[in-house]
Structures are given as C-alpha cells and as structure tokens.
Amino acid sequence: MNQRQNTSDDTLRQSIHMLHKHRHGIFFSSLLLAITGIVVVSLIPNQYRATTTILVDPQKIPERYVASTVTSDPNAHLNTLTQQVLSASRLQEIVEQENLYPELRKKKSREEILDYIRSKIKIELKQGSEQGLSSFSISYTDQNRWLVAPVANQLASSFIDWNLKTRQQQAGVTTQFLSSELDQAQKSLEQQEAALQTFRMQHAGATPDQLDANLQALSRLQADVQSNMDAISRLDEERIILSQPKPVESRDPSTLGERGRLLQEKGRMETQLADLKRKYTDTYPDVISLKTQLDTLNSRLASMPEPAPGSAETFEPGTQVRLNLITKEIDRHNKEIKSLQQQIGGYQGKVQSVPVLETQLAELTRNYETSRQNYQSLLDKRLSAGMSEDLEKKQQAERFMPLDAAKTPEKPFTPKRLPIMAGVLLGSILISAGVTLLRSRLLGAIRSEVDLGAMLPPKLMILGTIPPISSQADMKHTRMLTVRMVVVSLLASAALAAFLLKVRPIL
C-alpha cells in the first residue's frame, strides 16, 4: 500500500514538473487553440427568435344561454390548425410576401425551402388549470433579426384567421345539417298529423274519447224509442175506444150519408109498421101501403154497397177526424222509432268499434308524438345552432386573439458565446497540458529514479542522483521566453478583441 502511495505521489510530482518545464509551450499552444476556438465561436451565426403569444379568449355569452356547436378538443383543434397554417400553400404565401431566403430559393427546391421554414417554427401550448388550453406561443428563429418578427406575426395572423374561418365553417355546417334534418322531421310530422286528422275525420264521433258521449246519446235514444212506443200504445187504446160504432138511429141525420138516411128511414118505418100491426090487421090499407114503401126502401138499400169499416158513414165526423189524427200520429211515431233505431244502430257500431279504433289511434298518436318531440328537439337545436353561428360571425364565441405581438429581438438567443468561449479557453489549456503529458510518456524519457530502476537489472543499485543545474544563460533564456509569452498574449488579446469588436460587437 505504501509503495503504491509513493508511486502515485511520484507520478504526480513528475507530471507537475513536466508541466512546469514545458509551461511556455503549453501556454503558446493553449493560446493558439483558445484564439482559434474563440474565433470559430464568434463566427457562428447569430440565431434570433421572435415570439408572439395568442390568448384563447372564451365565449362571451355563458354556455347555459347559448351552447357552442364547436366542441372539439382544444388540443386536437390546435393540431388541425397547425397542419393548415403550416401547409405548403400558406407557407408559400408567407415566403412570397416577405421574400424569404431569395438566395436559398435559387439553390434548393420549393419543398426543401418549406421544410427548412417548418424546422424554424416552434409552437408551445400553455394549459390552464381548469379550462384546458388557455394560450399558446408561436416562435420563429432565423439569422436575420429583422425577419423573425414579421414571420411570427404572419403565422399568428394565419392561426387567428384559420381558427375563425374553421369555427364559422363548422358552425355553418352544423346549422345546415340541423336545417336539413328539421325539414325532414317537419315533413314526417305533417304526414303523421295528416294521418291522425284523416283517421279522426273517417271515424268522427267514434273515437275512444267520444265513448262516454256515445253511451249517453245511446241511452237517450233508447229512452226516446220507449217514449214513442208508450205514445203509440196510448194512441192505440184511444183508437180502439173511438172505433166502437154507434146505432144509426141515434145519430144526427145531417151527419149521415144517403145510405144512413135510408137506414134511419127504414128503422122509422119498421117502428111505425109495428105500431099499425098492433092496432090493425095486415089488410088495413095503411099497413099495406107502409109495407110497400118498406119493400121499396129495402130494394134501394140492397142495391147500395156496404159502407167500409171506419168510414164516415160508420162514425161521427168528430170521431172520424180524431181517428185520422191518431193514425197520422201513430205513423209519425213509427217513423221516429225507425229513425231512432237507425241512430241507435249507428251509435252501437261506434261503441263496438272503440277497442279496435283505440289500438289504431294509440299507434297513430304515438307516432305523432314521437315525430312532434323529434321535431321540437331539432327545432331547439336548430335555434341554438343558429345563435351559435351568429356568435361565431360576430366573433363573440371562443376566439384567438394576440396577447403579445412579436417584436424585433435586440439580442440573439443563441449561441451563448461567453460560456462557450470560457469552455473553449479551459479546454485549450487542458488539451495542451494533456498532449504534453502524453507526449512525454510516449517518448520513453527517464524522468525519475523509479523510471531508471525499472530499466536496470535487479542487481544494480542507484547510488545517487544529480539535481538539475540552471546556468545564467538558462535563466536568461527563461526570462526571455516569459517576456515573449506576455507580449504575444497581449498582442493576441488585442487582435482578438479588435476582431470581436468588428465581427461580433454584441456577444
């Protein structure tokens, strides 16, 4: 362990001694490398970046009043807009408007130029805590500091315009689709309404909602039939009573016809003949004369037709008039009963058809209600979509608005030359020292007793060492090298400072 420690200490001392011995060479090589590296770093082109921030301004009208029809995911919507804005046609417009890269356009194709521009564009999203996307920034990087701000603003303007155009188009398409669906729903509703109206017209008064009224009407008609039948019964009884005939003798001659008067005369003569026979014999002249008149009267009655039952010759005129009225009244009641029975049959048919009609009406009503609800729903959605479209056209819905416009940058954002130059300076020193140590090892020089002992046979021993002896000439030479080193370093620093001030006045 002690031997290893001694070896490490000896190696460290030898390395320090070697670096001190070749300090002037290390200094000059480090200075050369540092100047070269700093010049190379200073010649790296400046990259300027202009950034504009676009705020996602939410809808002005609350969602509970007007629901937006543009409900896509903000990130997906932004990706779509990015594809549209970074399309070849839109980027070509920006290239032509800003006359970008005229020299490069002579050497490379259009697609290569557009890919080169896309590589310089950077879009960063900024998520809100609750509402998702709140804003995003667009950056453009280029060596021309006067170019980056106009291009960034052009890109931001494209995002705003495309977003507005896309939202208006999407809202318009939604409105058109809902309008088309609403027209179809309206036609379907009109058909269902017409079918329901036709059904009600065809079965007017027989629909289930008229069942109670039909039952009441049926009951009323049956009561009317019974009332007419009762009236006919009373009239029949009265007619029977009036139809009983009265004796002709007891009737007024003025109310009798010719046959009635003859019959009445016959009765009188028979009565008179009976009275004469009780007083006189059959040979009595008055009896004979009265018989002759009676025979003549019978002959006349025999030659006359028998009166029809119920004729004026059978009844008195007042009775006959009443009987005629009774007959007409009975006929009227019979006709009314017949009409009522027809009405009863109609109402009975309506009542009996209620179960079938109820099923048909329920189906028609259900279809109508379904069409009406669908139409009302589409109508509400169409009105909401129309208001949403108006919001999009008036730019009161969600929109993109520039929060910070891109400005011409004053300093490049890359490269960071001072840190890089410090790294170059440190690296130059380390490289020079490393090369010196590596060179000394590769040459195989004897630097210490250890190196010499490793080369000698084991039997041989080192008796002593002679330390380095510095002469006056060596010291003078060392001082001259130091002066030269200082002078060269000052001149190099001055030249480098002048170069940097001329080439890169702002680091």
Backbone torsions as a table, in degrees:
resi	resn	phi	psi	omega
1	MET	NA	-45.3	179.4
2	ASN	-64.3	-36.3	179.7
3	GLN	-66.3	-40.6	177.6
4	ARG	-63.6	-42.6	179.2
5	GLN	-61.9	-43.3	179.4
6	ASN	-64.0	-40.1	179.3
7	THR	-63.1	-42.9	179.6
8	SER	-64.7	-43.2	178.4
9	ASP	-63.2	-40.9	-179.8
10	ASP	-65.3	-39.6	178.5
11	THR	-64.5	-40.8	178.7
12	LEU	-63.9	-43.2	179.0
13	ARG	-64.3	-39.5	179.7
14	GLN	-65.2	-39.5	179.0
15	SER	-63.7	-43.8	179.3
16	ILE	-64.3	-40.6	178.6
17	HIS	-62.9	-41.8	-179.5
18	MET	-65.1	-41.5	178.8
19	LEU	-64.9	-39.8	179.1
20	HIS	-67.5	-35.4	-178.5
21	LYS	-67.9	-39.1	-177.3
22	HIS	-104.9	30.5	-175.9
23	ARG	-62.7	-34.7	-179.1
24	HIS	-69.7	-41.7	177.4
25	GLY	-64.9	-41.3	177.8
26	ILE	-61.9	-40.9	-179.6
27	PHE	-62.4	-49.2	-177.0
28	PHE	-65.2	-41.6	178.7
29	SER	-66.7	-40.3	177.4
30	SER	-63.7	-41.2	179.1
31	LEU	-62.8	-42.5	179.2
32	LEU	-63.8	-45.4	179.5
33	LEU	-64.6	-41.2	-179.7
34	ALA	-63.7	-45.7	-179.9
35	ILE	-62.8	-42.8	179.2
36	THR	-62.4	-46.0	180.0
37	GLY	-63.2	-41.7	-179.7
38	ILE	-65.4	-39.9	178.1
39	VAL	-63.3	-44.4	179.2
40	VAL	-62.3	-43.2	178.5
41	VAL	-63.1	-40.0	-179.4
42	SER	-67.4	-26.2	179.6
43	LEU	-84.3	-6.6	175.0
44	ILE	-63.8	129.9	-176.2
45	PRO	-62.3	142.8	174.1
46	ASN	-70.1	140.9	175.3
47	GLN	-115.3	119.4	-178.8
48	TYR	-104.6	145.0	-179.1
49	ARG	-129.8	130.3	174.3
50	ALA	-116.0	134.4	-175.4
51	THR	-127.2	135.2	174.2
52	THR	-124.0	141.8	-178.4
53	THR	-108.9	132.0	179.7
54	ILE	-113.1	124.9	-179.3
55	LEU	-91.5	134.6	174.5
56	VAL	-86.9	96.2	-176.9
57	ASP	-81.1	120.0	-176.5
58	PRO	-70.3	171.0	-179.2
59	GLN	-63.3	137.9	-177.8
60	LYS	-72.5	-39.7	-179.2
61	ILE	-86.1	132.8	-179.8
62	PRO	-57.4	147.5	-177.2
63	GLU	-63.1	-28.0	-177.4
64	ARG	-72.1	-16.3	176.1
65	TYR	-94.8	-47.1	179.4
66	VAL	-133.5	111.1	179.2
67	ALA	-84.4	132.9	-179.7
68	SER	-75.0	140.5	176.3
69	THR	-88.4	-6.0	177.2
70	VAL	-100.1	94.6	-172.3
71	THR	-120.4	25.5	-180.0
72	SER	-71.8	160.4	179.1
73	ASP	-62.8	130.6	-176.9
74	PRO	-56.9	-40.6	-179.5
75	ASN	-66.7	-42.6	177.7
76	ALA	-64.8	-40.3	178.2
77	HIS	-62.8	-40.4	179.1
78	LEU	-67.5	-36.9	176.5
79	ASN	-63.0	-40.3	177.0
80	THR	-63.7	-43.7	177.9
81	LEU	-62.7	-37.7	179.6
82	THR	-61.9	-43.1	177.9
83	GLN	-62.2	-38.1	-179.9
84	GLN	-70.6	-44.3	-177.3
85	VAL	-68.9	-37.5	-178.9
86	LEU	-89.3	15.4	176.8
87	SER	-68.3	161.7	-176.0
88	ALA	-62.6	-39.9	-177.4
89	SER	-65.7	-44.5	-178.2
90	ARG	-68.4	-42.8	178.3
91	LEU	-64.9	-34.7	178.2
92	GLN	-64.5	-36.2	176.1
93	GLU	-62.4	-42.9	179.5
94	ILE	-65.5	-40.3	178.5
95	VAL	-60.1	-42.5	-178.7
96	GLU	-73.5	-38.7	-179.7
97	GLN	-66.0	-42.5	-176.8
98	GLU	-94.8	-2.5	-179.2
99	ASN	52.6	55.7	-175.8
100	LEU	-78.9	139.1	171.4
101	TYR	47.3	60.3	-179.5
102	PRO	-63.2	-37.8	-179.7
103	GLU	-71.0	-41.0	-178.6
104	LEU	-68.0	-30.8	179.6
105	ARG	-67.3	-22.3	177.8
106	LYS	-77.3	-22.3	-173.6
107	LYS	-101.7	-31.1	-174.5
108	LYS	-116.4	162.7	-179.6
109	SER	-76.3	170.3	-179.0
110	ARG	-63.4	-42.9	-179.4
111	GLU	-64.2	-39.0	179.1
112	GLU	-65.8	-39.2	178.2
113	ILE	-64.1	-44.2	-178.6
114	LEU	-66.8	-39.3	175.6
115	ASP	-64.0	-36.8	178.5
116	TYR	-64.8	-40.0	178.4
117	ILE	-67.9	-42.1	179.5
118	ARG	-60.5	-35.3	-179.6
119	SER	-67.4	-18.1	-178.7
120	LYS	-94.6	-3.9	-178.4
121	ILE	-99.5	134.7	179.6
122	LYS	-133.3	129.8	179.9
123	ILE	-119.4	125.1	-179.1
124	GLU	-119.4	129.9	179.7
125	LEU	-92.3	146.4	176.7
126	LYS	-125.3	110.5	-176.4
127	GLN	-85.5	135.8	173.7
128	GLY	-81.4	169.5	-177.1
129	SER	-72.2	-36.1	-174.7
130	GLU	-125.0	-34.6	-171.0
131	GLN	-95.1	13.6	178.7
132	GLY	76.7	-129.3	-176.8
133	LEU	-69.1	122.4	179.8
134	SER	-106.4	-33.7	179.0
135	SER	-166.0	169.3	174.7
136	PHE	-152.9	156.8	-177.0
137	SER	-118.5	147.9	178.3
138	ILE	-120.7	124.6	-178.7
139	SER	-121.1	144.9	174.9
140	TYR	-131.2	133.6	-175.6
141	THR	-118.2	135.0	177.3
142	ASP	-163.0	165.6	178.8
143	GLN	-75.1	-22.0	-179.0
144	ASN	-90.7	109.8	-177.0
145	ARG	-67.3	-25.3	-179.0
146	TRP	-83.7	-6.4	-175.7
147	LEU	-99.3	-30.5	-169.6
148	VAL	-66.3	-39.9	-177.8
149	ALA	-65.7	-47.8	178.0
150	PRO	-60.3	-39.8	-179.6
151	VAL	-66.5	-43.1	178.9
152	ALA	-61.6	-41.5	178.6
153	ASN	-67.7	-36.0	176.5
154	GLN	-63.4	-42.5	177.9
155	LEU	-63.7	-42.5	178.2
156	ALA	-62.4	-42.2	177.8
157	SER	-62.4	-37.6	178.2
158	SER	-65.1	-41.6	177.8
159	PHE	-60.7	-44.7	-178.4
160	ILE	-65.0	-45.7	-178.5
161	ASP	-66.0	-44.6	-179.0
162	TRP	-66.6	-37.5	178.3
163	ASN	-62.9	-46.2	179.3
164	LEU	-62.9	-44.2	-179.2
165	LYS	-64.7	-43.5	-178.9
166	THR	-64.8	-43.7	-179.4
167	ARG	-65.3	-42.8	178.8
168	GLN	-64.0	-41.2	179.2
169	GLN	-64.9	-43.4	179.7
170	GLN	-65.3	-41.7	177.7
171	ALA	-64.3	-40.3	178.5
172	GLY	-65.4	-41.4	178.0
173	VAL	-63.3	-40.5	178.4
174	THR	-62.8	-43.2	179.5
175	THR	-64.0	-43.1	179.3
176	GLN	-63.6	-41.9	179.3
177	PHE	-63.1	-46.0	179.6
178	LEU	-65.4	-34.9	177.2
179	SER	-64.1	-43.0	177.8
180	SER	-62.9	-45.5	178.2
181	GLU	-64.3	-35.5	179.5
182	LEU	-66.4	-39.7	177.6
183	ASP	-62.4	-44.4	178.1
184	GLN	-64.0	-41.4	178.5
185	ALA	-64.3	-37.0	178.7
186	GLN	-65.6	-42.4	177.6
187	LYS	-62.8	-43.5	178.2
188	SER	-62.4	-42.0	178.8
189	LEU	-63.6	-41.7	179.0
190	GLU	-64.0	-39.1	177.5
191	GLN	-64.3	-45.6	178.6
192	GLN	-63.7	-39.5	179.1
193	GLU	-66.5	-40.7	178.2
194	ALA	-65.1	-41.7	178.3
195	ALA	-62.6	-41.9	178.8
196	LEU	-66.2	-39.8	179.1
197	GLN	-66.6	-41.7	178.1
198	THR	-62.4	-41.7	178.1
199	PHE	-61.4	-43.8	179.9
200	ARG	-66.2	-37.1	178.9
201	MET	-68.3	-40.3	-179.4
202	GLN	-68.7	-30.7	-177.8
203	HIS	-119.3	44.1	-179.9
204	ALA	-62.3	129.5	179.0
205	GLY	82.5	-4.8	-178.4
206	ALA	-113.7	4.0	-178.8
207	THR	-72.1	158.0	-177.0
208	PRO	-56.2	-31.0	-179.3
209	ASP	-71.9	-11.8	177.2
210	GLN	-98.9	8.4	-175.4
211	LEU	-62.0	-47.6	-179.3
212	ASP	-61.4	-43.1	179.3
213	ALA	-64.3	-39.7	179.2
214	ASN	-65.9	-41.1	177.7
215	LEU	-63.2	-41.0	177.5
216	GLN	-64.4	-43.5	178.4
217	ALA	-63.6	-39.9	178.5
218	LEU	-62.7	-42.4	177.8
219	SER	-63.8	-40.8	179.5
220	ARG	-65.4	-41.7	179.7
221	LEU	-65.1	-42.0	177.6
222	GLN	-62.4	-38.1	176.2
223	ALA	-64.6	-38.7	177.9
224	ASP	-65.4	-39.8	177.6
225	VAL	-61.1	-45.6	179.3
226	GLN	-62.8	-38.9	178.4
227	SER	-63.6	-41.2	178.5
228	ASN	-68.0	-38.1	178.0
229	MET	-65.5	-39.0	176.2
230	ASP	-63.6	-41.5	178.6
231	ALA	-63.6	-39.1	178.7
232	ILE	-64.3	-39.2	179.1
233	SER	-62.3	-43.3	179.1
234	ARG	-64.4	-40.5	179.6
235	LEU	-66.7	-36.7	177.9
236	ASP	-63.5	-42.2	178.3
237	GLU	-61.7	-43.5	179.6
238	GLU	-64.8	-37.8	-179.7
239	ARG	-67.4	-38.1	179.3
240	ILE	-63.5	-43.5	179.7
241	ILE	-63.6	-44.7	-178.9
242	LEU	-70.9	-22.1	-176.4
243	SER	-79.0	-6.5	177.3
244	GLN	-69.1	119.9	-176.1
245	PRO	-73.8	151.3	176.2
246	LYS	-106.6	153.2	178.6
247	PRO	-59.3	144.6	-177.7
248	VAL	-67.7	-32.6	-175.8
249	GLU	-65.4	-31.3	-176.2
250	SER	-84.6	1.6	-175.2
251	ARG	-96.6	156.4	178.5
252	ASP	-70.7	127.4	-178.0
253	PRO	-58.7	-31.8	-178.0
254	SER	-65.2	-19.3	-178.3
255	THR	-93.3	-4.5	-176.5
256	LEU	-98.6	156.8	173.7
257	GLY	-85.6	-165.5	-178.2
258	GLU	-65.4	-45.2	-178.8
259	ARG	-65.1	-37.9	179.1
260	GLY	-65.7	-41.3	178.1
261	ARG	-64.7	-37.9	178.3
262	LEU	-65.4	-42.1	178.8
263	LEU	-63.4	-41.1	178.6
264	GLN	-65.0	-38.5	177.0
265	GLU	-66.4	-38.6	178.4
266	LYS	-60.8	-44.6	179.7
267	GLY	-62.8	-42.0	179.0
268	ARG	-62.0	-42.7	-177.5
269	MET	-69.1	-38.9	178.2
270	GLU	-63.1	-38.6	178.6
271	THR	-66.0	-42.7	179.2
272	GLN	-64.8	-40.8	179.8
273	LEU	-64.1	-39.1	179.5
274	ALA	-65.1	-39.1	178.5
275	ASP	-65.6	-39.4	179.8
276	LEU	-67.6	-39.4	-180.0
277	LYS	-65.5	-30.5	177.4
278	ARG	-70.5	-21.1	-177.1
279	LYS	-103.3	-34.5	-172.9
280	TYR	-127.7	170.6	177.8
281	THR	-86.9	175.4	-176.9
282	ASP	-71.5	-14.4	-178.2
283	THR	-90.4	-0.9	-179.4
284	TYR	-68.3	134.5	-172.8
285	PRO	-57.4	-37.9	-178.9
286	ASP	-67.5	-35.5	179.3
287	VAL	-67.1	-44.4	-179.5
288	ILE	-62.6	-45.3	-178.9
289	SER	-62.1	-39.9	-178.3
290	LEU	-69.4	-34.8	177.3
291	LYS	-65.8	-41.4	179.6
292	THR	-60.5	-43.8	179.7
293	GLN	-65.0	-36.3	-179.4
294	LEU	-68.4	-38.9	178.7
295	ASP	-64.8	-43.4	178.3
296	THR	-60.1	-40.8	-179.2
297	LEU	-66.7	-38.8	178.4
298	ASN	-66.1	-39.0	178.2
299	SER	-60.6	-42.4	180.0
300	ARG	-64.9	-42.6	179.1
301	LEU	-65.9	-34.4	-180.0
302	ALA	-66.9	-31.9	179.9
303	SER	-79.3	-9.9	-179.1
304	MET	-96.5	140.7	-179.8
305	PRO	-68.9	157.1	179.2
306	GLU	-73.6	138.3	178.3
307	PRO	-68.3	144.0	178.6
308	ALA	-69.7	145.4	179.3
309	PRO	-60.1	137.8	178.8
310	GLY	79.1	5.9	-180.0
311	SER	-77.4	174.0	-177.7
312	ALA	-64.1	-23.9	-179.6
313	GLU	-78.4	-18.4	-178.9
314	THR	-87.9	-38.8	-176.5
315	PHE	-117.2	168.8	175.2
316	GLU	-75.4	157.4	-177.3
317	PRO	-59.9	-42.7	-179.8
318	GLY	-62.7	-41.7	178.8
319	THR	-65.5	-41.4	179.7
320	GLN	-61.8	-41.6	178.6
321	VAL	-62.7	-41.6	-180.0
322	ARG	-65.4	-40.8	178.6
323	LEU	-63.3	-40.8	177.3
324	ASN	-61.8	-41.7	179.1
325	LEU	-65.8	-38.5	178.7
326	ILE	-63.6	-41.3	179.1
327	THR	-61.9	-44.6	179.2
328	LYS	-65.0	-38.8	-178.9
329	GLU	-66.9	-39.1	177.5
330	ILE	-65.3	-41.7	176.9
331	ASP	-60.4	-41.5	179.5
332	ARG	-62.9	-43.6	179.2
333	HIS	-64.5	-38.8	178.0
334	ASN	-63.7	-43.5	177.6
335	LYS	-62.2	-41.4	-180.0
336	GLU	-65.8	-38.0	176.9
337	ILE	-63.2	-42.0	178.8
338	LYS	-61.8	-43.1	178.1
339	SER	-64.5	-41.6	179.0
340	LEU	-64.4	-39.2	178.9
341	GLN	-65.2	-36.8	175.1
342	GLN	-63.1	-43.0	177.5
343	GLN	-64.0	-39.6	178.5
344	ILE	-62.1	-41.7	177.0
345	GLY	-60.4	-41.2	177.7
346	GLY	-62.7	-45.4	-179.9
347	TYR	-68.0	-36.2	176.4
348	GLN	-63.4	-39.5	175.9
349	GLY	-62.4	-40.2	177.8
350	LYS	-64.1	-43.1	-179.4
351	VAL	-64.8	-41.5	-178.0
352	GLN	-69.7	-27.5	-178.7
353	SER	-85.0	-1.8	-176.8
354	VAL	-59.6	-45.9	-178.7
355	PRO	-57.9	-44.0	179.9
356	VAL	-67.3	-46.6	-179.4
357	LEU	-64.8	-32.6	179.8
358	GLU	-63.5	-40.9	177.6
359	THR	-64.8	-46.2	179.7
360	GLN	-63.8	-43.1	-179.6
361	LEU	-65.9	-37.2	178.9
362	ALA	-63.0	-41.1	178.9
363	GLU	-66.0	-45.2	178.5
364	LEU	-63.6	-41.5	180.0
365	THR	-65.9	-41.0	178.5
366	ARG	-62.6	-44.1	177.8
367	ASN	-63.5	-39.6	179.2
368	TYR	-65.6	-43.6	179.7
369	GLU	-64.9	-39.2	177.0
370	THR	-62.3	-45.4	178.5
371	SER	-64.8	-38.8	-178.8
372	ARG	-66.9	-43.8	178.6
373	GLN	-64.5	-40.7	177.5
374	ASN	-63.4	-42.5	178.7
375	TYR	-64.3	-43.3	-179.8
376	GLN	-65.4	-40.5	178.1
377	SER	-62.8	-45.8	178.6
378	LEU	-65.7	-35.7	179.0
379	LEU	-64.3	-43.8	177.6
380	ASP	-62.3	-44.6	179.3
381	LYS	-64.7	-38.2	179.1
382	ARG	-64.6	-41.7	178.1
383	LEU	-64.9	-42.8	178.3
384	SER	-63.9	-41.6	178.5
385	ALA	-65.6	-37.1	177.5
386	GLY	-63.9	-41.9	177.0
387	MET	-66.3	-38.4	177.5
388	SER	-63.8	-39.4	178.2
389	GLU	-65.1	-39.3	176.7
390	ASP	-63.6	-38.7	176.8
391	LEU	-61.9	-40.9	179.7
392	GLU	-65.2	-41.6	-179.7
393	LYS	-67.9	-34.9	179.5
394	LYS	-87.0	2.3	178.1
395	GLN	57.8	39.5	175.1
396	GLN	-107.1	-0.1	174.8
397	ALA	-88.6	-170.6	178.3
398	GLU	-61.0	133.9	-176.1
399	ARG	-149.3	165.0	174.3
400	PHE	-97.4	133.7	176.7
401	MET	-138.9	138.7	-177.6
402	PRO	-67.2	126.4	177.8
403	LEU	-90.5	-47.2	176.6
404	ASP	-133.1	114.9	177.3
405	ALA	-72.0	149.8	179.6
406	ALA	-68.8	137.1	178.7
407	LYS	-120.5	155.0	179.7
408	THR	-63.2	122.2	-177.7
409	PRO	-69.7	146.2	178.5
410	GLU	-89.4	-30.9	-179.5
411	LYS	-129.7	151.4	175.7
412	PRO	-72.0	148.8	178.7
413	PHE	-90.4	-15.0	176.1
414	THR	-156.3	148.7	2.0
415	PRO	-82.7	156.8	174.3
416	LYS	-84.9	90.7	-167.3
417	ARG	-71.0	-40.4	-176.4
418	LEU	-60.7	-48.9	175.6
419	PRO	-61.4	-38.6	-179.4
420	ILE	-66.3	-42.1	179.2
421	MET	-64.1	-38.9	176.4
422	ALA	-62.3	-39.4	177.1
423	GLY	-66.9	-38.1	177.2
424	VAL	-63.0	-43.8	179.8
425	LEU	-61.3	-46.9	178.7
426	LEU	-64.8	-40.7	178.9
427	GLY	-64.9	-35.9	178.7
428	SER	-62.8	-44.1	179.1
429	ILE	-63.2	-45.5	-178.8
430	LEU	-65.1	-39.2	-179.7
431	ILE	-66.0	-44.4	-179.0
432	SER	-63.6	-44.0	179.0
433	ALA	-65.8	-41.5	179.8
434	GLY	-64.3	-42.8	178.8
435	VAL	-63.0	-40.2	-179.8
436	THR	-62.8	-46.2	179.7
437	LEU	-65.1	-39.9	179.5
438	LEU	-66.2	-38.9	-179.6
439	ARG	-65.5	-40.7	-179.0
440	SER	-65.9	-32.6	179.3
441	ARG	-75.0	-39.1	-178.9
442	LEU	-69.1	-26.6	-179.3
443	LEU	-76.0	-18.2	177.4
444	GLY	72.7	29.8	179.7
445	ALA	-73.3	151.4	176.8
446	ILE	-86.2	116.4	-173.7
447	ARG	-108.4	-17.0	-176.5
448	SER	-157.2	175.8	177.3
449	GLU	-61.3	-34.2	-180.0
450	VAL	-62.8	-45.8	178.9
451	ASP	-62.0	-41.4	-179.8
452	LEU	-67.3	-41.9	179.9
453	GLY	-63.9	-32.3	178.4
454	ALA	-70.1	-24.7	-178.3
455	MET	-87.3	-27.6	-176.3
456	LEU	-82.9	156.0	174.5
457	PRO	-63.2	157.5	-177.3
458	PRO	-62.6	-26.2	-176.6
459	LYS	-75.5	-22.7	-178.0
460	LEU	-86.2	139.7	-179.4
461	MET	-121.4	148.4	176.6
462	ILE	-87.9	124.1	-177.2
463	LEU	-87.2	-29.2	-178.1
464	GLY	-177.6	171.0	179.7
465	THR	-128.6	151.2	177.6
466	ILE	-105.6	121.0	179.4
467	PRO	-69.2	158.4	178.2
468	PRO	-60.9	141.5	179.6
469	ILE	-114.9	116.2	-179.9
470	SER	-95.6	124.6	177.7
471	SER	-90.5	174.0	177.6
472	GLN	-63.8	-37.3	179.5
473	ALA	-64.7	-41.0	178.8
474	ASP	-63.3	-42.1	179.5
475	MET	-64.7	-40.9	178.4
476	LYS	-63.4	-42.5	179.3
477	HIS	-62.3	-37.4	179.1
478	THR	-66.1	-43.4	179.1
479	ARG	-63.5	-39.5	179.4
480	MET	-62.9	-42.4	178.2
481	LEU	-62.3	-37.8	178.6
482	THR	-64.4	-43.5	179.3
483	VAL	-62.8	-44.8	179.2
484	ARG	-60.4	-40.9	-179.8
485	MET	-60.8	-43.4	179.7
486	VAL	-65.2	-45.8	-178.4
487	VAL	-63.3	-45.9	179.9
488	VAL	-62.1	-41.0	179.4
489	SER	-64.6	-39.2	178.2
490	LEU	-66.5	-45.1	179.6
491	LEU	-63.4	-42.7	179.4
492	ALA	-63.9	-40.4	178.8
493	SER	-63.7	-41.0	179.4
494	ALA	-65.1	-44.9	179.6
495	ALA	-63.3	-40.6	179.8
496	LEU	-66.4	-40.4	177.9
497	ALA	-62.8	-42.7	178.8
498	ALA	-63.4	-41.2	179.0
499	PHE	-63.2	-44.5	-178.9
500	LEU	-66.3	-38.3	178.9
501	LEU	-66.6	-29.9	-178.5
502	LYS	-84.5	-42.8	-174.9
503	VAL	-85.5	-47.1	-177.8
504	ARG	-127.5	79.6	-177.7
505	PRO	-63.7	-26.6	179.3
506	ILE	-118.4	115.2	178.5
507	LEU	-92.7	NA	NA
